[in-house]
Amino acid sequence: MEPRNPWQALTRSRFPLGSWPWRAAAYLATGGIVGGLACLVLLVLGVFSLLLVGLPLLLLSGIALGSVERLRLRLVDLDPAPDPHRVPAAPGLTAWLRLRAGEQATWRELGYGLLLATVLWPLDLTALAVGVGLPVTLLSAPAQLAVDGHEAKVVKAYLVTSYPEAFAAALLGALLLVALAYPLAAVAGARAALARALLAPRETDAGDGGIGEVIASRARLVDAFEAERRRIERDLHDGAQQRLVALTMTLGLARLDAPPGPLADQLAKAHGEAGQVLTELRELIHGIHPQVLADYGLGAALADAADRSAVPVDTDIELPRLPVSVESAGYFAGCEALANIGKHSGAAQARITARYADGVLRLDVEDDGRGAADPSRGSGLTGLADRIAVLDGTLTIMSPPGGPTLLRVEIPCRSLPAPPESSASSSPRTASSSVRD
């Protein structure tokens, strides 16, 4: 396996003969150049920042320097360093600046820029001078002696007056060039590791962006699901239901016109079946998204569901209009709880309490039944919990054997929808009454 960075290359026996020593030298040399330029730019921007003019440019300089350093990192690190910045959700310079100012990666890049401009680039040049400059100077001793003709002062300290001394110095330079290639590559590897640690994406960066995108995409899926539900309801109401009504009327008229006998009996049977299908379709449409929920909100819809419950239900509901997805989930939670009470609990009385406070919808459904509610028995509570979890909500069930049972739903909804323009739903709907005896 080919080495991917200087640390891995140092363990290879053919390291001095490969390209990694030259890669390390090039990385440190360009680091000195970029660091010197960064020092100059930051000094200028620092002066302007005293007047608050250079602060945005100072922030942008860190982002630009980070991009350059990630490109330069390829000299000694074959594993690419991706851009840690996220793509703005909205177009425009303002959205871009707001996003960049809030990202940890931006401030890490600025910190790296300050570190490079003050500390790292002198260290890069020092390591390069010792690891490359000293051996190359010794190697050039014969050339220096030839230029001067009499003597040459190598490395400002060693006086060479003859060619044997010059070639001895050159031999020493060649040995040092090989020997110092190892620490030079080690320094370059350490510098690259520091750059990657500060400039490459971190799990927290990916996590924040990932979670945000998951939350946003989940919200979009919920809205799309609600829109599709409403489309199905509209199609059933305006299409299939109207055709069934016409079919029922046609069968009724045919039944009246048919003489007594087997044909009249078949028509009567078909008329009854059509009426039953129409009733079931109306119940299905009502269950998909009842009109009262769309027109008056969750409070009125829960009160209507309580009124239709098989078990007497008291209601204590005070709710404003909430986001459509929250109202839909709250309504079906209440309906599922009431259906379970009627089918499984053996309760004589139930109660619904609903409030919106501190950005959270809280819905409690209680009954005095036998208790011991178990979601694993197929009562629909598992699917209900999954549906509420999509909205970051929670479903809590307290149902000891012998009762009573309390089902509590909590759904966060920080932002409330704008009030509808129509008078039918221009004010929050409040329901607080004893619905059934």
Secondary structure, DSSP 8 states (H G I E B T S, - for coil): ---SSHHHHTTSTTGGGSSHHHHHHHHHHHHHHHHHHHHHHHHHHHHHHTTTSSHHHHHHHHHHHHHHHHHHGGGT--S---------SS-SHHHHHHHHHT-HHHHHHHHHHHHIIIIIHHHHHHHHIIIIIHHHHHHTHHHHHHHHSS-EEETTTEEE-SHHHHHHHHHHHHHHHHHTHHHHHHHHHHHHHHHHHHHS--HHHHHHHHHHHHHHHHHHHHHHHHHHHHHHHHHIIIIIHHHHHHHHHHHHHHHHHS-TTHHHHHHHHHHHHHHHHHHHHHHHHHHHS-HHHHHH-HHHHHHHHHHT-SS-EEEEEE-----HHHHHHHHHHHHHHHHHIIIII--S-EEEEEEEETTEEEEEEEE-S-----GGGSSSHHHHHHHHHTTT-EEEEE--TT--EEEEEEEE--S-----SSGGGSS--EEEEE---
